[in-house]
Amino acid sequence: MSDSQPPSDVPLMRVRAANSAACNAGGGYVLYWMIAFRRTGWNYSLQRAVDWARHLKKPLVILEALRCDYPWASDRLHHFIIQGMQHNAVRLQRKPVLYYPYIEPERGAGRGLLRRLAAAACVVVSDDFPCFFLPRMVQAAARRMPVRFELIDSNGILPLRAADKVFSRAHDFRRFLQKNLRPHLLEFPQPDPFSRVRLPRGEALAPDIRQRWPMADLERLSERPETHLAHLPLDHNVSLVPQVGGGKAGEKRLRDFLKRKLARYEEDRNQPQEDVTSGLSPYLHFGHLGVHQIFAETMERDGWTPARLAEKANGSAHGWWGASPQVESFLDELITWREVGYNMCWQRDDYDQYESLPDWARQTLAQHAHDPRPQVYDLEAFERAETHDPLWNAAQCQLVREGQIHNYLRMLWGKKILHWSRSPQDALAIMIQLNNKYALDGRNPNSYSGIFWVLGRYDRAWGPERPIFGKVRYMTSENTARKVRVTDYLRKYGPPAAHGRGS
C-alpha cells in the first residue's frame, strides 16, 4: 500500500477522499468510474485519473455504466445517455485507455461489477455530483471500496467547497462570486487530458468479468434504439426525442448558439417563438459538456481576458465581467443561476424537500393553504395537459414531446401548478414528478432551483398579497401572453382539444 499523491494540476479543493483506504501500488490499473461527468475532455475527474495512472505507471480503465433502476428511468433518458457513451467510445478509441461501457440488461445485473474491478485497482476515481441518487450510490460504494477512493468536483467554475454557506438569494451569491471567482478563472481542466501522455497498455480484463458483465455493443444499440430499449425494464411511455445526446452533439449546439444566437440572447431569450436560448442544459446535466468549455469558447469568441474584470463586487448581473451585454446575460444564467443550485445541493440533504423553503415563503403559503382554488387538477390531468388554459397545456405538451419547456414558460408552468393544486406541498410533488420524468435536464441542482423558485426559493416577498400565493411571486397566462409572443407557440404545441382562456 502507498499514500503517495500524484503530481496533479487538479486543484486540491476539488479532490475529496471518500474513504480512508490507501492506494494499492501493486494493483493492475487505475479505475475511473464515470458516473456524472460523462465526457472525455474538460473533466477534472478524468484528468485526476490520468495523473494517477501516469504517477503509478499503470494502465487506465474507464468504467461508464448505466443501470436501469434509477428513478424515472425511461427510453428517453437512457437513449440520451447511450448516445453519449457512443461518442465517448469513438473519442477514446485511439487513446491509451481501456474504455468499458456497460448497460445493465435487467435490474441488479450490474451488481458486483464495480467491486470486482476495484479489487484489482490501485486507486478508484469518480465524480463528485451533489444531486439525485448519485451521492447515496457513491457513499454505499465507499463503504466497500478496498483501495483509495477519490471524488472529484468538476461541476462548475466555482468549486463546491469554495463557499461554506448556503445563499438564499441569487444577488448575494453573485456578489460572492464577484469577490471570490477570480482565482478559479485561472484553474481550468485540460481540454484533452491525454495530450502528450503515455500510459502503459494493460492486459485484457479477466475473461469472467467480460462474460458476466459484457461490454455494451453501442453500435448495435444505435441502429434501432426503440427495438433494443424495449427489452430493458424502463418506462417505455416516455418516448425518444429528436435531440441527440453526447459531446459531439453538445459541442455542435454550443458553436451554433455562439455563432447564430448569442447576439440576440439578451433581447429575445424570453420570447418562446424565438429560438435563441442555448439548449445546453441537457448536455451539462449528463456531463456531456463541461461549463469550463462553454465558458472558454464563449469568452474566446468575445475577445475577453480576465484583465477586463471589474474591481468592485456589487452583485449586479451586468458590468462585472467586462464583456458584451449579451455575454454578460448568458454568463449570469450559466454561472450565477446554475451554480447557486449546486451551492445548496452539496450542503443540504433536504434540497428537494418542502421544508427547505425560506421561512417567509412557508409562512405565507401556510396562511393561504386553505384559500379556495379557481380550479384543482390532479397529477394525471396535469400530465395529460387537460387544463382549461391553452398556454399552460402547450408548455406541458412541449415538455412531453421534446423533453424541455422554453425557459420563460417553465416559470409560468410552475406557477400555475401552484395555483391549481390542492396544496403547495402537492404542487411541489407534481412539479418534481413531471419535470424529472420528462425533462432531459431534470434531476439536477439547476432544475430543483427552478422548481423551488416557484415557491419562493431565491426570491423575495412580493406585494400585493394574493389568494393562494400570499407573498410568493404571482404569474398569469394572460399577462405572459401580453409580454411575450405566443401565437405560433400555441399553434405548434397546443393540444387539439385546447379550450378556454388562461387565468
C-alpha positions as CSV (number, residue, x, y, z in Angstrom):
1,M,0.0,0.0,0.0
2,S,1.1,3.6,-0.6
3,D,-0.1,7.1,0.5
4,S,1.8,9.0,-2.2
5,Q,-0.1,11.6,-4.1
6,P,0.3,12.1,-7.9
7,P,1.7,15.4,-9.2
8,S,-1.5,17.0,-10.5
9,D,-2.9,20.2,-11.8
10,V,-6.4,19.4,-10.4
11,P,-7.0,21.9,-7.5
12,L,-7.0,20.1,-4.2
13,M,-10.2,21.9,-3.3
14,R,-11.9,19.7,-5.9
15,V,-10.4,16.5,-4.6
16,R,-12.2,14.6,-1.8
17,A,-11.2,11.3,-0.3
18,A,-14.4,9.2,0.1
19,N,-12.7,6.5,2.3
20,S,-9.6,6.0,4.5
21,A,-8.1,3.2,2.4
22,A,-4.6,3.7,0.9
23,C,-3.5,3.4,-2.7
24,N,-2.5,-0.1,-3.7
25,A,0.6,0.5,-5.8
26,G,0.6,-3.2,-6.6
27,G,-2.8,-3.1,-8.3
28,G,-3.1,-3.7,-12.0
29,Y,-4.6,-0.3,-13.1
30,V,-6.2,2.9,-12.1
31,L,-10.0,2.9,-12.4
32,Y,-12.1,5.9,-13.3
33,W,-15.8,5.2,-12.5
34,M,-17.5,7.8,-14.8
35,I,-21.0,8.5,-13.4
36,A,-21.8,12.2,-13.8
37,F,-19.1,13.9,-16.0
38,R,-19.6,11.7,-19.0
39,R,-17.1,13.3,-21.2
40,T,-13.5,12.8,-22.4
41,G,-12.2,16.4,-22.0
42,W,-12.6,19.4,-19.8
43,N,-13.1,16.9,-17.0
44,Y,-11.2,17.2,-13.7
45,S,-12.1,13.6,-12.7
46,L,-10.6,12.1,-15.9
47,Q,-7.6,14.4,-15.5
48,R,-7.0,13.2,-12.0
49,A,-7.3,9.5,-13.0
50,V,-4.8,10.1,-15.8
51,D,-2.5,11.8,-13.3
52,W,-2.7,8.7,-11.0
53,A,-2.0,6.3,-13.9
54,R,1.0,8.3,-15.0
55,H,2.3,8.6,-11.4
56,L,2.0,4.9,-10.8
57,K,2.9,3.9,-14.3
58,K,-0.2,1.8,-14.6
59,P,-2.9,1.4,-17.3
60,L,-6.1,3.4,-17.0
61,V,-9.6,1.7,-17.1
62,I,-12.7,3.8,-17.6
63,L,-16.0,2.2,-16.5
64,E,-19.1,4.0,-17.8
65,A,-22.0,2.0,-16.6
66,L,-25.8,2.6,-17.0
67,R,-28.1,0.9,-14.5
68,C,-31.8,0.5,-15.3
69,D,-33.3,1.0,-11.9
70,Y,-32.6,4.8,-11.3
71,P,-35.6,6.9,-10.5
72,W,-37.6,7.9,-13.6
73,A,-35.6,5.5,-15.9
74,S,-37.1,5.7,-19.4
75,D,-36.4,5.2,-23.0
76,R,-35.8,9.0,-23.4
77,L,-33.2,9.3,-20.7
78,H,-31.5,6.0,-21.4
79,H,-31.1,6.8,-25.1
80,F,-29.6,10.2,-24.5
81,I,-27.0,8.7,-22.2
82,I,-26.2,5.9,-24.6
83,Q,-25.6,8.4,-27.4
84,G,-23.1,10.0,-25.1
85,M,-21.5,6.6,-24.5
86,Q,-21.2,6.1,-28.2
87,H,-19.4,9.4,-28.6
88,N,-17.1,8.6,-25.7
89,A,-16.2,5.2,-27.3
90,V,-15.2,6.9,-30.6
91,R,-13.1,9.6,-28.9
92,L,-11.3,7.1,-26.6
93,Q,-10.7,4.6,-29.4
94,R,-7.2,5.8,-30.0
95,K,-6.3,6.9,-26.5
96,P,-4.1,4.9,-24.1
97,V,-7.1,3.7,-22.1
98,L,-9.5,0.7,-21.8
99,Y,-13.0,2.1,-22.1
100,Y,-15.5,-0.3,-20.6
101,P,-19.2,0.7,-21.4
102,Y,-21.7,-1.4,-19.5
103,I,-25.5,-1.3,-19.9
104,E,-27.4,-3.2,-17.3
105,P,-29.9,-5.6,-19.1
106,E,-32.1,-6.1,-16.0
107,R,-32.4,-4.8,-12.5
108,G,-29.5,-5.9,-10.3
109,A,-27.5,-7.4,-13.2
110,G,-24.6,-4.9,-12.7
111,R,-24.3,-5.6,-9.0
112,G,-20.7,-6.6,-8.2
113,L,-19.0,-5.2,-11.3
114,L,-17.6,-2.1,-9.6
115,R,-16.4,-4.2,-6.6
116,R,-14.7,-6.7,-8.9
117,L,-12.9,-4.0,-10.9
118,A,-11.9,-2.1,-7.8
119,A,-10.4,-5.2,-6.2
120,A,-7.7,-5.3,-8.8
121,A,-7.2,-1.5,-8.9
122,C,-4.5,0.8,-7.4
123,V,-7.0,3.6,-6.8
124,V,-10.5,4.4,-7.9
125,V,-11.5,7.9,-9.0
126,S,-15.1,9.0,-9.5
127,D,-17.3,12.1,-9.9
128,D,-18.5,14.3,-7.0
129,F,-22.0,15.2,-8.1
130,P,-24.2,16.5,-5.3
131,C,-27.7,15.6,-6.5
132,F,-30.2,12.9,-7.5
133,F,-29.3,9.3,-6.2
134,L,-25.6,9.6,-7.0
135,P,-24.4,10.8,-3.5
136,R,-26.1,7.8,-1.9
137,M,-24.7,5.4,-4.5
138,V,-21.2,6.7,-4.0
139,Q,-21.5,6.5,-0.2
140,A,-22.6,2.9,-0.4
141,A,-19.7,2.1,-2.8
142,A,-17.2,3.9,-0.5
143,R,-18.0,1.5,2.4
144,R,-16.9,-1.5,0.3
145,M,-14.0,0.1,-1.6
146,P,-10.8,-1.8,-0.8
147,V,-8.4,1.0,-2.1
148,R,-8.2,4.7,-2.1
149,F,-11.4,6.2,-3.4
150,E,-11.4,9.8,-4.6
151,L,-14.3,12.0,-5.7
152,I,-13.6,14.9,-8.0
153,D,-15.6,18.1,-8.3
154,S,-15.9,19.1,-12.0
155,N,-19.4,20.6,-11.6
156,G,-18.9,24.4,-12.1
157,I,-16.5,27.3,-12.4
158,L,-16.7,27.8,-8.6
159,P,-15.6,24.6,-6.7
160,L,-18.3,23.3,-4.5
161,R,-16.2,23.8,-1.3
162,A,-15.2,27.4,-2.1
163,A,-18.4,28.6,-0.4
164,D,-19.2,27.3,3.1
165,K,-22.7,28.7,3.4
166,V,-25.9,28.4,1.5
167,F,-27.0,31.5,-0.2
168,S,-30.7,32.4,0.0
169,R,-30.7,35.0,-2.8
170,A,-29.0,35.0,-6.2
171,H,-27.9,38.6,-5.6
172,D,-25.9,37.5,-2.6
173,F,-24.4,34.5,-4.4
174,R,-23.5,36.7,-7.4
175,R,-21.7,39.1,-5.1
176,F,-19.8,36.3,-3.5
177,L,-18.8,35.1,-7.0
178,Q,-17.6,38.6,-7.9
179,K,-15.4,38.6,-4.8
180,N,-14.1,35.1,-5.0
181,L,-14.2,33.7,-8.5
182,R,-11.2,35.4,-9.9
183,P,-8.5,32.8,-8.9
184,H,-10.7,30.0,-10.2
185,L,-10.8,31.5,-13.6
186,L,-7.1,30.7,-13.8
187,E,-7.6,27.0,-13.0
188,F,-9.3,25.2,-15.8
189,P,-9.3,21.4,-16.6
190,Q,-7.4,20.3,-19.7
191,P,-9.4,20.1,-22.9
192,D,-7.6,16.8,-23.6
193,P,-6.1,15.1,-20.5
194,F,-4.4,12.5,-22.8
195,S,-2.5,15.2,-24.7
196,R,1.3,14.2,-24.8
197,V,0.6,11.5,-22.2
198,R,2.0,8.0,-22.5
199,L,0.4,5.3,-20.4
200,P,1.1,1.6,-20.4
201,R,-1.4,-0.7,-22.2
202,G,-2.9,-3.1,-19.8
203,E,-3.8,-6.7,-20.4
204,A,-7.4,-7.5,-21.1
205,L,-9.6,-7.8,-18.1
206,A,-10.3,-11.2,-16.7
207,P,-12.5,-13.2,-19.0
208,D,-15.0,-14.0,-16.3
209,I,-15.6,-10.2,-15.9
210,R,-16.4,-9.7,-19.5
211,Q,-18.5,-12.8,-19.6
212,R,-20.6,-11.9,-16.6
213,W,-20.8,-8.2,-17.4
214,P,-20.4,-8.0,-21.2
215,M,-19.3,-4.7,-22.7
216,A,-22.2,-2.9,-24.4
217,D,-22.5,-3.2,-28.1
218,L,-23.0,0.5,-28.7
219,E,-23.1,0.3,-32.5
220,R,-25.9,-2.3,-32.4
221,L,-27.9,-0.1,-29.9
222,S,-27.6,2.9,-32.2
223,E,-29.1,1.1,-35.2
224,R,-32.6,0.6,-33.9
225,P,-32.8,2.1,-30.4
226,E,-36.5,1.6,-29.9
227,T,-36.2,-2.2,-30.5
228,H,-33.2,-2.6,-28.1
229,L,-34.6,-0.4,-25.4
230,A,-37.9,-2.3,-25.5
231,H,-36.2,-5.3,-23.8
232,L,-35.0,-3.2,-20.9
233,P,-37.1,-2.6,-17.7
234,L,-37.7,1.1,-18.4
235,D,-40.7,3.4,-18.7
236,H,-41.4,3.0,-22.4
237,N,-44.2,5.6,-22.4
238,V,-41.6,8.4,-22.2
239,S,-40.5,8.3,-25.8
240,L,-37.3,9.3,-27.5
241,V,-36.8,12.9,-28.6
242,P,-35.1,14.3,-31.7
243,Q,-32.4,16.0,-29.7
244,V,-29.1,14.0,-29.9
245,G,-27.1,13.3,-26.8
246,G,-23.3,13.2,-26.4
247,G,-20.3,15.5,-26.5
248,K,-20.2,15.9,-30.3
249,A,-23.9,17.0,-30.4
250,G,-23.4,19.3,-27.4
251,E,-20.4,21.0,-29.0
252,K,-22.3,21.5,-32.2
253,R,-25.1,23.1,-30.3
254,L,-22.7,25.3,-28.4
255,R,-21.0,26.5,-31.5
256,D,-24.3,27.1,-33.3
257,F,-25.5,29.1,-30.3
258,L,-22.4,31.3,-30.3
259,K,-22.4,31.8,-34.0
260,R,-26.1,32.4,-34.7
261,K,-28.0,33.1,-31.4
262,L,-25.8,34.8,-28.8
263,A,-26.0,38.2,-30.4
264,R,-29.8,38.2,-29.8
265,Y,-29.7,36.4,-26.4
266,E,-30.2,39.3,-24.1
267,E,-33.0,40.8,-26.2
268,D,-35.0,37.7,-27.2
269,R,-34.2,34.9,-24.8
270,N,-37.6,35.3,-23.1
271,Q,-39.5,35.0,-26.4
272,P,-40.9,31.4,-26.8
273,Q,-41.2,31.8,-30.5
274,E,-37.5,33.0,-31.0
275,D,-35.0,30.1,-30.9
276,V,-32.2,32.0,-29.2
277,T,-31.7,30.0,-26.0
278,S,-28.6,27.9,-25.8
279,G,-30.3,24.5,-25.3
280,L,-27.2,23.3,-23.4
281,S,-28.7,22.3,-20.1
282,P,-29.2,18.6,-21.0
283,Y,-25.6,18.3,-22.0
284,L,-24.5,20.0,-18.8
285,H,-26.8,17.7,-16.7
286,F,-25.5,14.5,-18.2
287,G,-21.9,15.7,-18.2
288,H,-21.6,15.6,-22.0
289,L,-20.3,19.2,-21.9
290,G,-18.5,20.9,-19.1
291,V,-19.1,24.5,-18.0
292,H,-15.4,25.3,-18.4
293,Q,-15.5,24.5,-22.1
294,I,-18.7,26.6,-22.6
295,F,-17.1,29.5,-20.7
296,A,-13.8,29.2,-22.6
297,E,-15.4,29.1,-26.1
298,T,-17.8,31.9,-25.2
299,M,-15.1,34.3,-23.9
300,E,-12.7,33.5,-26.7
301,R,-15.3,34.5,-29.2
302,D,-16.0,37.7,-27.3
303,G,-12.2,38.5,-27.2
304,W,-12.4,38.6,-23.4
305,T,-9.5,38.4,-20.9
306,P,-9.5,38.4,-17.1
307,A,-8.0,41.9,-17.2
308,R,-11.5,43.2,-18.0
309,L,-13.0,42.1,-14.7
310,A,-14.3,44.9,-12.6
311,E,-12.5,45.5,-9.3
312,K,-15.7,46.1,-7.3
313,A,-18.2,43.4,-6.4
314,N,-21.7,44.9,-6.2
315,G,-23.8,41.8,-7.1
316,S,-25.1,43.4,-10.3
317,A,-25.9,41.0,-13.1
318,H,-24.2,43.3,-15.6
319,G,-20.9,45.0,-15.8
320,W,-18.6,42.9,-13.6
321,W,-17.3,40.7,-16.4
322,G,-16.4,43.5,-18.7
323,A,-17.9,41.5,-21.6
324,S,-20.6,42.4,-24.1
325,P,-24.1,42.7,-22.8
326,Q,-25.3,39.5,-24.4
327,V,-22.4,37.6,-23.0
328,E,-22.9,39.0,-19.5
329,S,-26.6,38.0,-19.7
330,F,-25.6,34.4,-20.8
331,L,-22.9,34.1,-18.1
332,D,-25.4,35.1,-15.4
333,E,-27.6,32.1,-16.4
334,L,-24.6,29.8,-16.9
335,I,-22.8,30.6,-13.7
336,T,-24.9,32.5,-11.2
337,W,-28.2,30.8,-11.6
338,R,-26.8,27.4,-12.4
339,E,-24.3,27.2,-9.7
340,V,-26.4,28.7,-6.9
341,G,-28.3,25.4,-7.1
342,Y,-25.1,23.4,-6.7
343,N,-24.2,25.6,-3.7
344,M,-27.4,24.4,-1.9
345,C,-27.4,20.7,-3.0
346,W,-23.9,19.8,-1.7
347,Q,-24.6,21.4,1.7
348,R,-28.3,20.4,2.3
349,D,-29.6,16.9,2.1
350,D,-33.2,18.3,2.1
351,Y,-32.7,20.4,-1.1
352,D,-35.7,18.6,-2.7
353,Q,-37.9,18.8,0.4
354,Y,-40.7,21.4,1.0
355,E,-39.1,22.2,4.4
356,S,-36.0,23.7,2.7
357,L,-38.0,26.7,1.5
358,P,-37.3,30.0,3.2
359,D,-39.3,30.7,6.4
360,W,-41.2,33.6,4.8
361,A,-42.3,31.5,1.9
362,R,-43.5,28.6,4.1
363,Q,-45.3,31.0,6.4
364,T,-47.2,32.9,3.7
365,L,-48.1,29.7,1.8
366,A,-49.4,28.2,5.1
367,Q,-51.5,31.2,5.7
368,H,-53.2,30.7,2.3
369,A,-53.2,26.9,2.2
370,H,-57.0,26.8,2.6
371,D,-57.9,29.5,0.2
372,P,-60.4,28.4,-2.5
373,R,-58.7,27.3,-5.7
374,P,-60.3,28.5,-9.0
375,Q,-59.6,25.1,-10.5
376,V,-58.0,22.0,-9.0
377,Y,-56.3,19.4,-11.1
378,D,-54.6,16.1,-10.1
379,L,-51.3,14.8,-11.4
380,E,-52.9,12.8,-14.2
381,A,-54.8,15.9,-15.6
382,F,-51.6,18.0,-15.5
383,E,-49.6,15.2,-17.2
384,R,-52.1,14.9,-20.0
385,A,-52.3,18.7,-20.4
386,E,-56.0,18.7,-19.7
387,T,-56.4,22.1,-18.0
388,H,-58.6,25.0,-19.1
389,D,-55.5,27.0,-20.0
390,P,-54.3,26.7,-23.6
391,L,-50.9,28.3,-22.9
392,W,-50.2,26.0,-19.9
393,N,-51.3,23.0,-21.9
394,A,-48.9,23.9,-24.7
395,A,-46.0,24.2,-22.3
396,Q,-46.8,20.8,-20.9
397,C,-47.1,19.3,-24.4
398,Q,-43.6,20.7,-25.3
399,L,-42.2,19.0,-22.2
400,V,-43.8,15.7,-23.0
401,R,-42.8,15.8,-26.7
402,E,-39.4,17.4,-26.6
403,G,-38.1,17.0,-23.0
404,Q,-37.9,20.7,-22.5
405,I,-40.0,23.8,-21.9
406,H,-39.0,27.3,-23.0
407,N,-37.2,28.9,-20.1
408,Y,-39.7,31.7,-19.6
409,L,-42.8,29.5,-19.9
410,R,-41.3,27.0,-17.5
411,M,-41.8,29.7,-14.8
412,L,-45.4,30.1,-15.7
413,W,-45.8,26.3,-15.9
414,G,-44.8,26.0,-12.3
415,K,-46.7,29.0,-11.0
416,K,-50.0,27.7,-12.4
417,I,-49.4,24.2,-10.9
418,L,-49.2,26.0,-7.6
419,H,-52.4,27.9,-8.4
420,W,-54.4,24.8,-9.4
421,S,-53.1,22.2,-6.8
422,R,-54.8,21.3,-3.6
423,S,-51.8,22.5,-1.5
424,P,-48.3,23.9,-2.1
425,Q,-46.9,20.5,-1.0
426,D,-49.0,18.8,-3.7
427,A,-47.8,21.4,-6.2
428,L,-44.2,20.6,-5.4
429,A,-44.7,16.9,-5.7
430,I,-46.4,17.4,-9.1
431,M,-43.7,19.7,-10.4
432,I,-40.9,17.3,-9.4
433,Q,-42.6,14.3,-10.9
434,L,-43.4,15.9,-14.3
435,N,-40.1,17.6,-14.6
436,N,-37.9,14.7,-13.6
437,K,-39.9,12.2,-15.7
438,Y,-39.9,14.2,-18.9
439,A,-37.2,16.8,-18.9
440,L,-33.8,15.9,-20.3
441,D,-32.3,18.4,-17.8
442,G,-34.3,17.3,-14.8
443,R,-32.9,15.6,-11.7
444,N,-30.3,18.4,-11.5
445,P,-29.5,21.1,-8.9
446,N,-30.4,23.7,-11.5
447,S,-33.8,22.2,-12.2
448,Y,-34.5,22.0,-8.5
449,S,-33.7,25.7,-8.3
450,G,-36.3,26.4,-10.9
451,I,-38.9,24.3,-9.3
452,F,-38.4,25.7,-5.8
453,W,-38.2,29.3,-7.2
454,V,-41.8,28.9,-8.0
455,L,-42.5,28.5,-4.2
456,G,-40.1,31.4,-3.1
457,R,-36.5,30.0,-3.1
458,Y,-34.0,32.6,-4.2
459,D,-36.8,35.2,-4.4
460,R,-38.3,37.7,-2.0
461,A,-41.7,38.6,-0.7
462,W,-43.9,40.4,-3.2
463,G,-47.0,42.6,-2.8
464,P,-49.8,42.9,-3.0
465,E,-50.6,39.7,-1.1
466,R,-52.8,37.4,-3.2
467,P,-55.1,34.4,-2.5
468,I,-53.2,31.0,-2.6
469,F,-49.9,32.7,-3.4
470,G,-49.7,35.0,-0.4
471,K,-46.5,37.0,-0.8
472,V,-45.0,34.5,-3.3
473,R,-44.5,36.0,-6.8
474,Y,-47.6,35.7,-9.0
475,M,-47.8,35.0,-12.7
476,T,-50.7,34.6,-15.1
477,S,-51.0,33.2,-18.6
478,E,-52.8,36.4,-19.7
479,N,-50.0,38.7,-18.6
480,T,-47.4,36.3,-20.0
481,A,-49.2,36.4,-23.4
482,R,-49.1,40.2,-23.3
483,K,-45.4,40.3,-22.5
484,V,-44.2,37.7,-25.0
485,R,-45.4,36.4,-28.4
486,V,-47.1,33.0,-28.1
487,T,-49.4,32.7,-31.1
488,D,-47.1,30.5,-33.1
489,Y,-46.1,28.6,-29.9
490,L,-49.7,27.8,-29.2
491,R,-50.1,26.6,-32.8
492,K,-47.1,24.4,-32.6
493,Y,-47.6,22.8,-29.2
494,G,-51.2,23.3,-28.3
495,P,-53.2,20.0,-28.0
496,P,-56.1,19.6,-30.5
497,A,-58.6,19.8,-27.7
498,A,-57.3,23.1,-26.2
499,H,-60.1,25.3,-25.0
500,G,-60.9,28.1,-22.6
501,R,-58.8,31.1,-21.5
502,G,-55.8,31.4,-19.3
503,S,-56.1,32.9,-15.8
